[in-house]
Amino acid sequence: MTPSERRAGVSLASIFGLRLLGLFLVLPVFALEARRYPGGDDPALVGLAMGIYGLTQAFLQMPFGLASDRFGRKRVIVLGLAVFAIGSFFAAFADSLHGLLIGRALQGAGAVSAAVTALLADLTRDQVRTKAMALVGGSIGLMFALALVGAPVLSAHIGLSGLFALTGVLALAGIAATCWWVPPEPVRAAHAQRAPLSALWGRRDLLRLNFGVFVLHTVQMSMWVAVPALLVQAGLPKERHWWVYLPAVVASFVVMGAVLFPMERKGRLRAALLGSVGLIALVQAGLLGLALDGAQAAAWGVAPLALLLLVFFCGFNALEASQPSLVSRMAPGALRGSALGVYNTLQSLGLFAGGALGGELVKAAGATGLFGVTLALSLLWLAVTWGLKPTAR
């Protein structure tokens, strides 16, 4: 990567990281802390307040991506981060659960993921784009791990309102990074020729990638409905779950760097992509096996679960780096932001569907039913993706 590409990758990854650190800090404690607000005794309303963020994200990713094609990436990123900050401060000063719900909805309305990834694609060459996307994916995983460790401590000192205020400050820091750290966007990104949106719908490989990101995040969110209970069953108290999560996330970055990037340089990105999908399916099969024999799984302890989570994060991080990179290559240049908007819309819908599906499946059929469905989804995803033909660099 050139110095300019490294600057673009690190600065845009930091924007993702600052925004998501604030979000992730809230999630581990939201359900518990929300009970202290008027209306917090309604579990359905608490769940809606948590999930409304993903829903507004899903509706607005496409418009924000389209706007970035028409009006410029940086303008849209600054606008989205400002809306996100307003929502954060609104939630910080809320005195009821309905106020938290409105704040969370406003946070979701700052849907800048498509514009950020489109700008990163504009500022990097094809041959290093997967590496640049991996920086973004790495920042997401690292912030998730830090939030698992730091959220309980910060919540005890500043409460939920303080966490939302901190989230707003981090969003303002992201605006500053966009204005003064991110390299100038190419003129073609701000003044690209218009192209019909219909140019996106006829591209089968783009549809395959959109389906893939939906399944990936559906499976990811569904898993976490049951995985914490399996860890507790294996003998690891919930306050120590980060002992498994953090090493698995960090080690997966090392594995990804050692495997994914060399395969891409050799022109074997399709094999890497299919192998990563296969790892996701393998993990679901392993979790299904543990869930089927709960007594034996408890006797084995934490080690099998830790190994499965390591394999999952290896596949997950590789897919988070390679799939948006492929979308940016396959989309028409004038519709890159729109294509990534569609991609991020399916990602947000997957997060929403995974949470809802996971809860219903565990309620109706237990962990075995949940992992049976996630395994079936993963195998269907592998079959759909098999015909993918990545665009040459």
N, C-alpha and C positions, 0 to 999 in steps of 0.2 A: 504494500500500500504506500502511496505517496504521502508526504507530510500533510497535504490538504485533505486527502482521503482519511488519514488517521484522525485529523482534527474533526472532520465531519462525523466519523463514526463515534468517537468518544463523546463529542458534544451532544449529538442527538440521542445517544444511549443514556447520557446523564439526564436529559429531559424526560425520557421514558422512566428512568429510575426515580427521579425526584417525585414525579406524579404518582407512580405506583407505590412508592414507599409509604406515602400518605394513605393511600387506599388500603394497603395491606396491614398497616398498623391498626386500622379501625376494625378490620374483619374478625380477628380472633376474640375480641372482647365485646363486639357490638351487641350480640344477642343477650349477654349478661347485663351490660350497662344500660341497655335500652329499657329494661324492666323498671328502672328507677324513675322514668318519665311518666307523666300522665298518659294513659292509654297503653302503657307498656305491659299490661297484664293480658293483652290480646296477642297470642302467638302468631295468628295469621297476619296481623298488622305489622308485627316485628319482622316476619319473613318478607312481607311486601316491601318494607323499608330497606331491607338488605338487597332484595332482588331488583328493585326499580332502577338502580344504576345500570345494570346490564341491559334492561329493556330500552331505556332512552338512548344508550350507546348504540344499540342495534338499529334504531330508527334514524339516527343522525350520522352514522359513519359514512353512508353513501353521499348525503348532501355535502358534508364537509370535504370528502374526497373530490367531488365534482367541483366544488368552489375552489379548491386548491389548484385544479387544472385551469380555471378561468381567471382567478384573481391573484394567484401566487401562493406558494407554500407558506412562507413565513407569516404573512398576514393572517392566514387561517389558523396557524398554530398559536399565534399570540391571542387571537380572539377566543379560541377554544380553551386555552389555559386560563384566560381571564374569567370565562363563564365557570370553569371548574373551581377557581378560587372563590368566586362569589358564592357558589353552592356550598363550599367548605365553610366559609365564615357564617353563612346563613344557618347551617347545621350547628356550628359552634355556639350560636346565640339562641338556638331553639329551646323552648321551654315545654315542649310536648312531643309526643311521638309523631304527630302529624307534621310538625315543623321539621323533624329529622327526615321524614319521608320527602318533603319538598326539597330539602337541601341535597339529599342523595340523588333525586331526579335531576337537579341542576348540575350536580357533579357529572352525571352521565351525559348531560347535554354538551359538555366540553369534549366532543369525540374527535380527538386530534391524531389518533393512531395512524390512520390512512395518510394524512398529510405529512406526518413525520417520516414514515417509511418511504413515501414517494419522494420526499426531499433527499433522503439518504440514497435512494436509487439514482436521483439526478446527479448527485455529487460523487458517485463512485463508478468505476468501470465494471463491466460485466464479470471480469475474471476475479475480482476481489469482493464482489457484492455479497456473496454468501458469508464471507468473513466479517464484513461490516454488519450484516444482519445478525450474526452471532454475537457481536458486541451488545446489540439491543436485547437479544434473548438472554445473554448472560446477566445484563443489568436487571432484567425482570426476575430471574431466578435468585440472584443475590439479594435483591430487596425483599423478596418473599421470605428468604431464610432469616434475614436480619429482623424482619417484622415479627416472625414467630418468637424470636428471642426477646426483642425489646418491647413488644406490645404490653405484656402483663406488667412490666416494671413501670413504663411510662403511664399506663392507665392508673396504677396505684397512686401516682404523684399528681397527675394533672387531670385525670378523669376523661370521659368520652368527649366532652366539649373541648378540652385542651388538645386532644388528638386531632379533632377536626380543625381547630385553629392552626395547629402545626401543619396539617395538610394544606391549608390555604397558603401559608408562608412558603412551603416547598413549591407550590404552583407558581407563586410570584418569582421565586428563584429560577424556575424553568423559563419564565418570560424573559428574565434578564439574560439567561444563557442563549435563548433564541436570538435576541437582538444583538448581543455583543460577542458571542463566542462562536456560534455556528457560522461557517463560511457563507459568503454571499451566494444566493441561488442563481443558477444560470438564467439568462434572459429568456431562453426557450421555455423554461418551466413556468415563468410568470406570464408569458405571452404566446403560449402554444396555440397552434391552429385548432379550431374546433373539429371534433369528429363525432359522428352519431354514436349514441350509446349502444345501438344495435350491433356495433362492431365487436362488442364483448360477448354477446350471447351465443354466437356461432362457434366459439372456440372451445372445443371439447376439453382440451387440457386445462384451460382456466376453470371450467366447470368441475373437473376432477379435483383440482387443488382447493376450490371453494368447498366442495363436499368433504374433502379431507380435513380442513381446519374445523369444520362444524363437528365432525365425528371426534376429532382429537380433543376438543374442549368439552364436548358432551361426556366423553369417557373420563377425562381428567376430573371434572366436577363431580360426576357420579361416584368415582372411586373414593373421594374424600368424605363421602357420607358414611362409608363403612370402614375405611382403613384405620382411622383413630381407634375405633372399637376393637379391631383386631390387635392393634398394638397393646392396648390395655389388657386384652385377654391373654396376650403373650407375656404379660408381666411388667410392662413399661408404663409407669404413671404418666398421665397426660401432660404434666408440667415438664416432663423430660423427653417428650416426643421430638423436640428439636435435636436431640442427640442422634437421631436417625436422619431427620430431614436435612440438616445442614451438611454433614459429611457426604450424603448422597448427592446433593446439588453440586457441591464443590468438585467432587470426584468426577461427576458426569461432564463438567466443563473440560477437564483434562482429557478424558476419553474422546470427547467430541473433537477437540483440537488435534488429537493424534490420529483420528480415523477419517472424519468428514472432509477436512480440507485437502489432505493428500488424494482422496478419492475424487474430489472435484477437479483438482489439477490434472488428473489422469483421464478426465472426461467420463467418470463413472458416477455422476450425480444421481442418475435414475436408480442405480443399484443401491446407493446409499439411502435414497428416499424409501425404496421398497423394503430395504433391510430395517430401517427405523420403524416403519409401520408394522413389520413382522415382530419387532421387539415389543411394541405396545400390545399386540395380540398375545405374545408369549407371556407377558406379565399378567394379563387378564386370566389366562389359563392357570397360571400359578396361584393367583389369588382365589380363583374358583376352587382349586384343589384344597387350599388351606381352609376355605370356608366350609367345604363339604365335610371335613373331618376336624371340627373345632377342638375336640379334646386332644387329638394328636398334635395339632398345630400349637396348642398351648404348651405341650411337653417339649416341642422343639425350641421354644423361646423366640427371641426377637430376630435372630440371625437370618432365617429365610425371608422374613418381611423386609429386613434391611437390604438384602441382596436384590429382591424384586423391585424395591423402590429405586435402587441405584440403576438397574437396567431400565426402568421406566423413564427416569430423568435423562439417561443417555439418549434414548429414542426421542423423548419429548423435546430436548434442547436442539437435537439435530434437525428435527422437523420445524421448529420455530425459526431456525436459521435458513433452511433450504427452501421451504415453501414460499414465503414472501419474496425471496430472491427470484424464484422461478416466475412468480406472478409478474414481477416488475420487468422481467425479460420478455415474457410472452405477450404482454399487453401492448397495444399501439401507443407510441410515445405521447400522443396528445390526450390519451385516456389513462395514463398510468395512475394518476390519483384516483380516478373513478374505479379502476379495476381493483386497486388496493382498498378502496372504500367498500366495494362489494365483499372482498375477502374479509375485512375486519367486521363487517356486518354479520357474516356467517359465523365468525369467531365469537362475537357477543351473543348471538342467538344460541350457540353451542353452550356457552357458560350458563345462560338462563335455562336452557333445556336440560342440561346436566344436573343442575341443582334440583329442578322440579322432578325429573325422571328418577334420580337417585333416591330422593325421599319417598316417592310413591312405591318404588320397587322394594326398598328395604321394608316398608310398612306392609306390603302385600306378600312378598316372597322371601324376605330376609336377605342376608348377604349373598347366599348362593344364587338366588334369582337375579340380584343385581349384577354379579360378575358373569353370570351366564349371558345376560343381555349385552354387557360391554364387550365380551368376547365375540359374540355374533356380529356386533357393529364393527369391531376391528377387522374381522375376516371379510365382511362386506366391503369395507374401505380398501383392504388389500386387493380385492378382486377389481374394484372400480379403478384403482390407481395403476393396475398392471399395464394398461395400454398407454401410459404416459410417455411422451417423446419430448424430453427437455430441449429447448432451443439452444443451439450451439452458442458458445461465448462469442 
